[in-house]
Amino acid sequence: MILLEGKTPAGLLREELRSRAAALAATGHASCLAAVLVGGDKASDLYLRRKAKLGRELGITVEEHRIPSASETELASLLRELGQRPDVDGILVEQPLPRSVRKEKVLAAIEWAKDVDGRTPATPKAVMRLLRHYGIRLAGAHVVIVGHSDVVGKPLAMLMLHADATVTVCHKLTRDLVTHTRQADIVVVAAGVPGLIRGDMIRPGATVVDVGINVVDGKTVGDVDFESVSAVAGALTPVPGGVGPLTTLTILENTVDNAERHFMTADCAAD
C-alpha cells in the first residue's frame, strides 16, 4: 500500500511559494492575508498562529485580527473594510464562528475576489494536488465523495469533473453507502464521522483520501478506520499528516495568486 503523506508535496509547495512571494516583494508588493478570529476557540487560535508562523517563513504577511466578540454588523463592516484595502490580497474568517453570528451573513461580506477559502476552497485544491503528486489518475476514474459540504464535498466534485473523473457524491445518510464506495476507484471522505469508512467498504486496490479531522479520546483521527482500510486499499492518506499539511499552504497559495493578479492588473494599467 502507498501511504499518501502530505509532507513531501507540502515541502515542494513551500519552496514554490517562498520564491513567488520573494518575487512579489521585489516589486514592492508583499503578499498579505488578513485572518479574522472571533471568540476564544482554542483550536482556531492555534490554526491562526500556525498560519502566521508559516507566513513569516515564506515571506507572506498574515495580518491577525483577534476579536473577543462582535455582532454580525460589526464583523461584516470589518470584512468590507479589509476588502477595500489594496494591500490585502486574501481574507479568511476562522471557523467555527460564535453561535450568535450567522455564518452565511458574515461570509457574504467578504469581497469575492479576496475570499481565499470560499471562491477557491483550500481543502479541495489540497486533495487534487496530493493526488497529482502521487500520480493517481483521475481521467476516467470513478470517484466517490462521502460528504456534501459547501467547502469540501461540492467544490471537490466540480474539480474532479473538470479532471474528467466520473463522480458520485454521497454523505453519512446515504442509504447502503457501501454499495457506492465499493464501486469506486477513488474514495474521498469528508463527513466528520470518525471511523465511518471501514475496510469492507473499499474495493481492493482503491485509493482512499481521508479529509476528516476528529478528536477521539484526545487523539486526532479521520473519518476512515485506518487499520482495516490500509489492509485493503492500494493507497491511503494518514490522519494527521495527509491532506492537512497542504491545506494551510493552499490558503497562502490562493493569497499569492491574488497578489500576482493584482500586480499584473496594476502593471497593465500603468502601460
C-alpha positions in Angstrom: 0.0 0.0 0.0 1.2 3.5 -0.8 1.0 6.0 2.1 -0.1 9.3 0.6 1.6 11.5 3.1 1.4 15.3 2.6 4.8 16.3 3.9 6.7 15.8 0.6 4.3 17.7 -1.7 3.9 20.4 1.0 7.7 20.9 1.0 7.7 21.4 -2.7 4.8 23.9 -2.5 6.6 25.7 0.3 9.6 26.4 -1.9 7.4 27.5 -4.8 5.5 30.0 -2.6 8.7 31.3 -1.0 10.1 32.1 -4.4 6.9 33.6 -5.7 6.5 35.7 -2.6 10.0 37.0 -2.9 9.5 38.0 -6.5 6.4 39.9 -5.5 8.2 41.6 -2.6 10.8 42.7 -5.1 8.1 44.7 -7.0 7.2 46.5 -3.8 4.0 44.5 -3.0 4.3 42.0 -0.1 1.6 39.3 -0.2 -0.9 39.8 2.7 -3.5 37.5 4.2 -5.9 39.1 6.7 -7.2 36.4 9.0 -10.1 37.1 11.4 -10.8 35.2 14.5 -13.9 35.9 16.6 -14.1 34.5 20.1 -11.8 32.3 22.0 -11.9 28.9 20.3 -8.5 27.3 21.2 -8.2 25.2 18.1 -8.9 28.1 15.8 -6.4 30.2 17.7 -3.8 27.5 17.2 -4.5 27.3 13.5 -4.2 31.0 13.1 -0.9 31.1 14.9 0.4 28.3 12.7 -0.7 30.3 9.6 1.1 33.4 10.8 4.3 31.4 11.6 4.2 29.7 8.2 3.6 33.0 6.5 6.7 34.5 8.2 8.7 31.6 7.0 7.6 32.1 3.4 7.7 35.9 3.3 3.9 36.2 3.3 2.3 38.7 5.8 -0.5 37.2 7.9 -2.4 40.0 9.5 -4.1 38.6 12.6 -7.4 40.2 13.7 -8.4 38.7 17.0 -11.8 39.9 18.2 -13.1 38.8 21.6 -16.7 39.4 20.5 -18.6 41.1 17.7 -22.0 41.5 16.2 -22.8 40.4 12.7 -22.9 44.0 11.6 -19.5 44.8 13.2 -17.9 41.8 11.7 -19.3 42.4 8.3 -18.1 46.0 8.5 -14.5 44.8 9.3 -14.6 42.4 6.4 -15.8 45.0 3.9 -13.0 47.4 5.2 -10.4 44.7 4.6 -11.8 44.0 1.1 -11.3 47.7 0.2 -7.7 47.7 1.3 -5.3 47.4 -1.7 -2.5 45.9 0.4 -4.8 42.9 1.5 -4.7 40.1 -1.1 -6.7 37.5 0.8 -9.3 37.4 3.6 -10.1 34.4 5.8 -12.6 34.0 8.6 -11.5 31.3 11.1 -14.3 28.9 12.0 -16.3 28.0 13.9 -17.9 31.3 14.5 -19.8 32.1 17.7 -23.4 30.7 17.6 -24.8 34.3 17.9 -23.3 35.0 14.4 -24.9 33.7 11.2 -22.0 32.3 9.2 -23.7 32.9 5.8 -24.3 36.5 6.6 -20.7 37.1 7.6 -19.0 35.3 4.8 -21.2 37.1 2.3 -19.4 40.3 3.4 -16.0 39.1 2.1 -15.1 40.5 -1.2 -15.4 37.7 -3.7 -12.0 38.2 -5.3 -10.2 38.0 -2.0 -12.1 35.0 -0.4 -9.2 32.6 -0.3 -11.2 29.7 1.3 -14.5 30.2 -0.4 -14.1 31.2 -4.0 -11.2 28.7 -4.3 -11.7 26.3 -1.4 -8.4 25.3 0.1 -9.1 21.7 1.1 -10.4 20.5 -2.3 -7.4 22.1 -4.0 -5.1 20.3 -1.5 -6.8 17.0 -2.3 -6.2 17.5 -6.0 -2.6 18.5 -5.5 -2.0 15.4 -3.4 -3.4 13.1 -6.0 -1.4 14.7 -8.8 1.8 14.5 -6.8 1.4 10.7 -6.4 0.3 10.2 -10.0 -3.2 9.0 -9.2 -5.0 9.0 -12.5 -8.3 10.9 -12.4 -9.4 10.9 -16.0 -11.9 8.0 -16.5 -11.8 7.1 -12.8 -14.9 6.6 -10.7 -14.6 8.9 -7.7 -17.0 8.6 -4.7 -17.0 11.6 -2.4 -18.6 10.9 1.0 -19.6 14.4 2.3 -21.5 17.1 0.6 -20.5 20.3 2.4 -20.1 23.6 0.6 -16.4 23.9 1.4 -15.2 20.3 0.6 -17.7 17.9 -1.0 -19.4 20.1 -3.5 -16.4 22.0 -4.8 -14.3 18.9 -4.9 -16.9 17.2 -7.1 -16.6 20.0 -9.6 -12.8 19.8 -9.6 -13.0 16.1 -10.1 -15.4 16.5 -13.0 -13.1 19.1 -14.6 -10.4 16.4 -14.3 -12.6 14.1 -16.4 -13.5 11.7 -13.5 -16.9 10.2 -13.1 -18.2 11.5 -9.7 -20.8 10.2 -7.2 -21.5 12.3 -4.2 -22.7 10.6 -1.0 -23.0 11.6 2.6 -23.4 10.0 6.0 -27.2 9.5 5.5 -26.8 7.8 2.1 -28.7 4.5 2.0 -26.5 1.5 1.6 -23.3 3.6 1.4 -21.1 0.5 1.0 -22.7 -0.2 -2.4 -21.3 3.1 -3.7 -17.9 3.1 -2.0 -17.1 -0.5 -3.1 -17.6 0.6 -6.8 -15.1 3.4 -6.5 -11.6 3.7 -7.9 -11.0 6.6 -5.5 -12.9 7.4 -2.3 -12.6 10.8 -0.7 -14.2 11.0 2.8 -15.1 14.3 4.4 -18.2 13.5 6.5 -17.0 14.4 10.0 -17.8 11.0 11.4 -14.9 9.1 13.0 -14.3 5.6 11.5 -17.2 5.9 9.1 -15.4 4.1 6.3 -14.1 0.5 7.1 -12.1 -1.9 5.1 -15.1 -4.0 4.0 -16.5 -0.8 2.3 -13.5 -0.4 0.0 -12.7 -2.2 -3.3 -9.3 -3.9 -3.1 -6.6 -1.6 -4.5 -8.7 1.6 -4.4 -7.2 5.0 -3.4 -8.7 6.4 -0.2 -8.3 10.1 0.8 -9.4 10.9 4.4 -10.2 14.6 4.8 -11.8 14.1 8.3 -10.4 15.7 11.4 -11.9 14.4 14.6 -10.7 14.2 18.2 -11.5 11.0 20.0 -10.2 10.4 23.5 -7.6 13.1 23.0 -6.3 11.6 19.7 -6.7 13.1 16.2 -8.4 10.6 13.9 -10.0 10.8 10.5 -13.3 9.5 9.0 -11.6 6.3 7.9 -10.7 3.3 10.1 -7.1 3.4 9.1 -6.2 -0.1 10.3 -8.9 -2.0 8.4 -8.8 0.2 5.3 -5.0 0.0 5.0 -5.2 -3.8 4.7 -7.4 -3.4 1.5 -6.6 -0.1 -0.2 -3.9 0.5 -2.7 -3.2 4.0 -1.5 -4.3 5.8 1.7 -3.8 9.1 3.4 -2.8 9.2 7.1 -4.6 11.4 9.6 -2.9 13.6 10.7 -0.2 14.1 8.0 -2.2 13.6 4.8 -4.2 16.4 3.3 -3.7 18.7 6.3 -0.1 19.8 5.6 -1.3 21.1 2.2 -4.5 22.8 3.2 -2.9 25.7 5.1 -0.3 26.2 2.3 -3.1 26.3 -0.2 -4.8 29.2 1.6 -1.4 31.0 1.4 -1.1 29.9 -2.3 -4.5 31.5 -3.0 -3.3 34.7 -1.4 -0.2 34.8 -3.6 -2.3 34.0 -6.6 -4.4 37.1 -5.8 -1.3 39.2 -5.2 0.1 38.2 -8.6 -3.1 39.1 -10.3 -3.1 42.5 -8.5 0.4 43.1 -9.7 -0.4 42.2 -13.3 -3.5 44.3 -13.3 -1.6 47.3 -11.9 1.2 46.7 -14.4 -1.3 46.7 -17.3 -3.0 49.8 -16.0 0.4 51.6 -15.9 1.1 50.7 -19.5 
